[in-house]
Amino acid sequence: MTFRKIINKSYLIIVLSVIFLSIFSGCGLYYDYGKADNSDGIEDESGILVKEVVDGDTIVLSNGSRVRLIGINTPEHGMYFFEEAKEVLEAIVLGKEIVLEKDISNKDKYGRLLRYVYAGDLFVNLEMVKRGFANAYTYPPDVEHNEEFLEAERYARENNLGLWLKSKVDIVKVEVNYDARGNDNNNLNDEYVKMENTGDDSIDIGGWTIKDAGTNIYRFEKYFFESGSEVFLFTGSGRDGAGKFYWGSSGPIWNNDSDTLYLRDKEGLLVEIYNY
């Protein structure tokens, strides 16, 4: 065997190894910020102006940097309470000087700085949760203030604030079969949500939504949910009919260790919440 052939074979092995690691290192069930960049992160940055608010958890600084508020999650564009969450954050930080605090990660895969944000003495991330326009979003390793966020979310829920404002419909029971038999990726329709109408009246659930703790959301078409009946929403693909609906996802929706389901009516009001 020649020296050139040995080099070529070694190079091929290295390339294949890199491809393998690139594919499998991204696998996971969480909605996430992507692979975190922990290099060259500044621990604290102060005296920076906010020139734009993108949504309830993302801002643009006067130097052009984008910042993702960590430890929380707010509605995406097109979701209920998106505009409200954005407007609240604008009222708190737009045109004002802020202080940024880093946890462990520096940037997400979109190049946004991952930070806790302070406006004067106000802890902005926490305030968004406490006012009910963000939910606590635990994503290791950035968990320094996790318990504070969870406590603030409990406060907002108990007081029916913002996202937690309740619907008048209170006759729907929800369960999630989140751990499919075998490999979740190969058995998507064994992961499902079951809803039961425990009341005496039928309900038109057209426009209702089911959402997880991340950004996965399913919207129901017009359907009359009869009294005493059940509705199933399967993660995978299939043909809707007879109380069975299919999300059409190419991968699992529900985390096996912990997640939260939010069921909202067509007005965006909370019908039911299911934690596990």
C-alpha positions as CSV (number, residue, x, y, z in Angstrom):
1,M,0.0,0.0,0.0
2,T,1.4,3.4,-1.0
3,F,1.8,6.4,1.4
4,R,-0.8,8.3,-0.7
5,K,-3.4,5.6,-0.2
6,I,-2.8,5.5,3.5
7,I,-3.4,9.3,3.7
8,N,-6.5,9.1,1.6
9,K,-8.0,6.3,3.8
10,S,-7.2,8.3,7.0
11,Y,-8.7,11.4,5.5
12,L,-11.9,9.5,4.6
13,I,-12.2,8.1,8.1
14,I,-11.9,11.6,9.6
15,V,-14.5,13.0,7.2
16,L,-17.0,10.2,8.0
17,S,-16.5,10.7,11.7
18,V,-17.2,14.4,11.5
19,I,-20.4,13.8,9.5
20,F,-21.5,11.1,12.0
21,L,-21.0,13.5,15.0
22,S,-22.6,16.4,13.2
23,I,-25.8,14.3,12.6
24,F,-26.2,12.7,15.9
25,S,-25.0,15.5,18.2
26,G,-28.1,17.5,17.2
27,C,-30.6,14.8,18.1
28,G,-33.0,15.5,21.0
29,L,-36.5,16.0,22.0
30,Y,-36.3,19.6,23.4
31,Y,-37.2,22.7,21.5
32,D,-33.9,24.5,22.1
33,Y,-31.6,27.4,21.3
34,G,-29.4,25.1,19.2
35,K,-25.8,24.3,20.0
36,A,-24.7,26.9,22.5
37,D,-21.6,29.0,21.9
38,N,-19.8,29.4,25.2
39,S,-16.7,31.0,23.9
40,D,-15.6,34.7,24.3
41,G,-18.7,35.6,26.3
42,I,-18.8,38.8,28.2
43,E,-20.1,38.1,31.7
44,D,-21.8,41.5,32.2
45,E,-22.6,44.4,29.8
46,S,-24.0,47.7,30.9
47,G,-25.1,51.0,29.6
48,I,-26.5,49.6,26.3
49,L,-29.6,51.0,24.7
50,V,-32.5,48.9,23.3
51,K,-33.4,50.1,19.8
52,E,-35.9,47.4,18.8
53,V,-38.2,44.8,20.4
54,V,-38.6,41.8,18.1
55,D,-41.1,39.9,20.3
56,G,-41.7,39.1,23.9
57,D,-38.3,37.6,24.5
58,T,-35.9,39.0,21.8
59,I,-34.5,42.5,21.6
60,V,-32.0,44.4,19.4
61,L,-29.4,46.6,20.9
62,S,-28.0,49.9,19.7
63,N,-24.8,48.2,18.6
64,G,-26.8,45.8,16.4
65,S,-26.6,42.7,18.6
66,R,-29.6,40.6,19.2
67,V,-30.4,39.3,22.6
68,R,-32.6,36.3,23.6
69,L,-33.9,36.6,27.1
70,I,-33.2,33.2,28.7
71,G,-35.2,31.2,31.2
72,I,-38.5,32.3,29.6
73,N,-40.5,31.7,26.5
74,T,-43.1,34.0,25.0
75,P,-45.7,33.5,22.1
76,E,-44.2,33.4,18.6
77,H,-45.6,35.5,15.7
78,G,-49.1,34.3,14.9
79,M,-49.8,32.8,18.3
80,Y,-52.2,34.2,20.9
81,F,-50.8,37.0,23.1
82,F,-47.8,37.6,20.7
83,E,-48.6,41.3,20.3
84,E,-49.4,41.7,24.0
85,A,-46.1,40.2,25.1
86,K,-44.2,42.3,22.6
87,E,-46.0,45.5,23.7
88,V,-45.2,44.8,27.4
89,L,-41.5,44.3,26.7
90,E,-41.5,47.4,24.6
91,A,-42.9,49.4,27.5
92,I,-40.3,48.0,29.8
93,V,-37.1,48.3,27.7
94,L,-37.5,50.1,24.4
95,G,-35.2,53.2,24.2
96,K,-33.8,52.5,27.6
97,E,-30.4,51.6,29.0
98,I,-30.1,48.0,30.2
99,V,-27.6,45.7,31.8
100,L,-27.0,42.2,30.4
101,E,-25.9,39.3,32.6
102,K,-24.6,36.0,31.1
103,D,-25.3,32.6,32.6
104,I,-23.3,29.7,31.0
105,S,-24.1,29.9,27.3
106,N,-23.0,32.8,25.2
107,K,-25.0,32.6,22.0
108,D,-27.6,30.4,20.4
109,K,-27.5,28.9,16.9
110,Y,-29.0,32.1,15.5
111,G,-26.2,34.2,16.8
112,R,-28.3,35.8,19.5
113,L,-26.7,36.6,22.9
114,L,-28.3,34.5,25.6
115,R,-28.8,36.9,28.6
116,Y,-30.6,38.0,31.7
117,V,-31.7,41.6,31.2
118,Y,-32.0,44.3,33.8
119,A,-33.6,47.7,33.4
120,G,-32.6,49.7,36.4
121,D,-33.6,47.6,39.4
122,L,-36.1,45.6,37.3
123,F,-35.2,42.0,36.4
124,V,-36.9,42.0,33.0
125,N,-37.0,38.2,32.3
126,L,-38.7,37.7,35.7
127,E,-41.1,40.5,35.2
128,M,-42.3,39.1,31.9
129,V,-43.2,35.8,33.6
130,K,-44.7,37.5,36.7
131,R,-47.0,39.7,34.5
132,G,-48.2,36.6,32.7
133,F,-46.8,37.2,29.3
134,A,-44.1,34.6,29.4
135,N,-43.8,31.1,30.8
136,A,-40.8,29.7,32.6
137,Y,-38.6,27.8,30.2
138,T,-36.0,25.5,31.8
139,Y,-33.1,24.8,29.4
140,P,-29.8,23.7,31.0
141,P,-27.2,24.8,31.5
142,D,-28.7,28.3,31.9
143,V,-30.7,27.7,35.0
144,E,-29.4,30.1,37.6
145,H,-32.8,31.8,38.1
146,N,-35.0,28.8,37.3
147,E,-36.7,28.6,40.7
148,E,-37.5,32.3,40.6
149,F,-39.1,31.9,37.2
150,L,-41.2,28.9,38.3
151,E,-42.4,30.8,41.3
152,A,-43.3,33.8,39.2
153,E,-45.3,31.6,36.8
154,R,-47.2,30.1,39.7
155,Y,-48.1,33.6,40.8
156,A,-49.3,34.6,37.3
157,R,-51.4,31.4,37.0
158,E,-53.0,31.7,40.4
159,N,-54.0,35.3,39.5
160,N,-55.2,34.5,35.9
161,L,-52.8,37.0,34.4
162,G,-52.0,37.4,30.7
163,L,-51.5,34.0,29.2
164,W,-53.2,32.4,32.1
165,L,-56.5,34.1,31.7
166,K,-59.0,31.3,31.8
167,S,-61.7,30.3,29.3
168,K,-65.3,29.9,30.5
169,V,-65.2,26.3,29.1
170,D,-64.2,24.1,32.0
171,I,-65.6,20.7,31.0
172,V,-62.6,19.3,29.1
173,K,-60.2,16.8,30.7
174,V,-56.8,16.3,29.1
175,E,-54.1,13.6,29.3
176,V,-50.9,13.0,27.3
177,N,-49.4,9.7,26.4
178,Y,-45.9,11.2,26.0
179,D,-43.7,8.1,26.0
180,A,-44.4,5.9,23.0
181,R,-43.5,2.2,23.0
182,G,-40.0,1.6,21.7
183,N,-38.2,4.4,19.9
184,D,-40.4,7.5,19.9
185,N,-39.1,8.5,16.5
186,N,-40.3,5.2,15.0
187,N,-43.7,5.1,16.7
188,L,-45.0,8.7,16.5
189,N,-48.7,7.8,16.6
190,D,-48.3,6.0,20.0
191,E,-47.5,9.5,21.3
192,Y,-50.9,11.3,21.6
193,V,-53.1,13.7,23.5
194,K,-56.5,12.5,24.7
195,M,-59.3,15.0,25.5
196,E,-62.6,14.1,27.1
197,N,-65.8,16.2,27.2
198,T,-67.0,15.7,30.7
199,G,-69.9,18.2,30.4
200,D,-73.5,17.9,29.2
201,D,-73.1,20.1,26.1
202,S,-71.3,19.7,22.8
203,I,-68.5,22.2,22.0
204,D,-67.3,23.5,18.7
205,I,-63.5,23.3,19.1
206,G,-62.7,24.9,15.7
207,G,-59.9,27.3,16.2
208,W,-58.8,25.7,19.5
209,T,-55.1,25.1,19.9
210,I,-52.8,22.7,21.7
211,K,-49.2,23.8,22.4
212,D,-46.2,22.3,24.2
213,A,-43.7,24.2,26.4
214,G,-41.7,25.1,23.3
215,T,-43.2,26.4,20.1
216,N,-45.0,23.4,18.7
217,I,-48.7,24.3,18.1
218,Y,-51.7,22.5,16.6
219,R,-54.9,24.2,15.5
220,F,-58.2,22.3,15.2
221,E,-60.5,22.8,12.3
222,K,-64.2,23.0,12.9
223,Y,-65.4,20.0,14.9
224,F,-68.2,19.4,17.3
225,F,-66.9,17.8,20.5
226,E,-69.9,15.8,21.7
227,S,-70.8,15.4,25.4
228,G,-69.1,12.3,26.9
229,S,-66.9,11.7,23.9
230,E,-63.2,11.6,23.4
231,V,-60.8,13.3,20.9
232,F,-57.4,12.0,20.2
233,L,-54.5,14.1,18.7
234,F,-51.7,11.8,17.4
235,T,-48.2,13.2,16.8
236,G,-47.6,11.5,13.5
237,S,-49.5,11.4,10.2
238,G,-52.9,10.0,9.3
239,R,-56.3,10.9,8.0
240,D,-58.5,13.0,10.3
241,G,-61.9,11.7,11.2
242,A,-64.2,10.3,13.9
243,G,-62.5,12.2,16.7
244,K,-59.0,11.3,15.6
245,F,-56.6,14.1,14.5
246,Y,-53.0,14.0,13.3
247,W,-50.4,16.6,14.0
248,G,-48.3,15.5,11.0
249,S,-45.0,16.0,12.8
250,S,-41.8,14.3,11.6
251,G,-40.6,13.8,15.1
252,P,-41.8,13.6,18.7
253,I,-43.6,16.6,20.2
254,W,-43.7,15.7,23.9
255,N,-40.6,15.4,26.0
256,N,-40.4,12.1,27.9
257,D,-39.0,13.6,31.1
258,S,-41.2,16.7,31.5
259,D,-43.4,19.1,29.5
260,T,-46.5,21.2,29.6
261,L,-49.6,21.1,27.4
262,Y,-51.6,24.3,26.9
263,L,-55.2,23.9,25.5
264,R,-56.7,27.2,24.4
265,D,-60.1,28.2,23.0
266,K,-60.5,30.2,19.8
267,E,-60.1,33.4,21.7
268,G,-56.8,32.3,23.0
269,L,-58.0,31.8,26.6
270,L,-56.7,28.9,28.6
271,V,-59.1,25.9,28.8
272,E,-56.7,23.4,30.4
273,I,-53.1,23.0,31.4
274,Y,-51.4,19.6,31.8
275,N,-48.0,19.3,33.5
276,Y,-45.9,16.2,33.9
